[in-house]
């Protein structure tokens, strides 16, 4: 899908956030936070019911076997809640990592004191179903597999469908961190089997930070009673309270919830998951094509590029300095994201948020202006960067 009209710009003086969340939000989302809400009031409880129902509807066929549990905090809070609630204390998790968020899940398991094994693909190669199958065959103690849907360290979209198939073929259960994917990339139980996944208000649904949500099989939620290591992050306890009273157990981020309801309405009006994903894909294609024309190179081959965020190598030109490039982009109205590669210098550009291809063409022009201001004559990366990419493709 190519956008047919410019999106409304941020409020006066606000830059576009080319990051994987927080991100640029619509004016209507911001405006929804201007009213105060009582967390115990019937009106707010109705908002919570509406929020849960709208999220479940996004699952499509098979949603009746699932429920939605919102929990206060950032995405990492939700990952910890999922792992601590759904993995039995005597269980063992295969954590699939190809970047910072898979490694963070493994660290979470260490804090929980629960058994786990790590498949670390370096930073930027996808874990494949055949690898998962071999590990599960060799270690019958593993009860769960933990996978990252979109690893934003590199922008790679991991092959969740084949990971799921391998997991359940071996009689194990899949947990998914879909923070940066749900709402734009389908995760439907009719097509991909999983026990639970987590996501956040400030990602592809384009709300603001403050809470996330667990979507899980009702049977899995019921079976998790008494399993959590944490009072605040107990998915079953939060769910049971909401089922009984309609309330959050502890003070909810009321203004954030109100903003998220508006974001959900805008998501539906745009055309749901398919339309949101198509807009992000068009954003990605626009910025990738435009920056490649300037000589920039992406870390990943096209087959692994997600529509969420893209990693670019920094130019080898000695006049290029990322901190200067960052500031020049910011003065033109765009905040980009530093890279996380450990071997070569890079930066990232997010494709999500309340923006379209008109905005992304301005991003491309801003990058050209920044290079000219810096006296950079070529945006081509170093030979070392290209050699690193060749290793990844091998």
Buried (B, 14 or more C-beta within 10 A) or exposed (E): BEBEEEBEBBEEEEBBBBBBBBBBBBEBBBEBBEEEBEBEEEEBBEBBEBBBEBBBEBBBEEBEEBBBBBBBBBBBBBBBBBBBBBBEEEBBBBBBBBBBBBBBBBBBBEEBEBBBBBBBBEBBBBBBBEBBBBBBEEEEEBBBBBBBBBBBBBBBBBBBBBBBBBBBEBEBBBBBBBBBBBBBBBBBBEEBBBBBBBBBBBBBBBBBBBBBBBBBBEEBBEBBBEBBBBEBBBBBBBBBBBEEEBBBBEEBBBBBBBBBBBBBBBBBEBEBBEBBBBBBBBBBBBBBEBBBEBBBBBBBEEEBBBBBBBBBBBBBBEEBBBEBBBEBBBEBBBBBBEBBBEEBBBBBBBBBBBBBBBBBBBBBEBBBBBBEBBEBEBBBBBEEBBEBBEEBEE
